[in-house]
Amino acid sequence: MKNTKIVALILATLLLLPLCACGKKACNSENTNAALSSELTAVLKDMHESYFPQTAGSSLTAARLAAQLADLFAKYNPKPEEIKSTVKAYYDTLDAEGKELFAQQINDIAGSFNTISDENALTVLEDAGYTPQSYPWSDEIGTLFESLAI
């Protein structure tokens, strides 16, 4: 009888181990999502406050911001829905004039990724004052830029 109780206790413990592991993964996933959202929001805010289309130096600013986003996407490997959700949340905080500017800014930055994906990318980024962390970026990173569209 005593051996049966010990075996039952061991089996119960073994059955609980996967549940503990799952709980930790969910927590890590939530922390990762929060960190991604926070860092992406910071880049979006920087973009909205520092990038003004068709002004002096705007192409270098766009290249820097696109590289920051590419590095962020490489770091977190987000799902497109996570990007869209964060972009929409930021967009919703803007007034009508801000939304109009933001839509142009985000499209320009997404388009600028092509500029920093060719053989002259490092020269452009050096001119922009940015050192990429994850260069060269994968094609998958490029597809994530489509998730930025409003």
Secondary structure, DSSP 8 states (H G I E B T S, - for coil): -HHHHHHHHHHHHHHHHHHHHHHHHHHHHHHHHHHHHHHHHHHHHHHHHH--TTSTTHHHHHHHHHHHHHHHHHHH---HHHHHHHHHHHHTTS-HHHHHHHHHHHHHHHHHHHHTTSTTHHHHHHHHT---SS-S--HHHHHHGGGG--
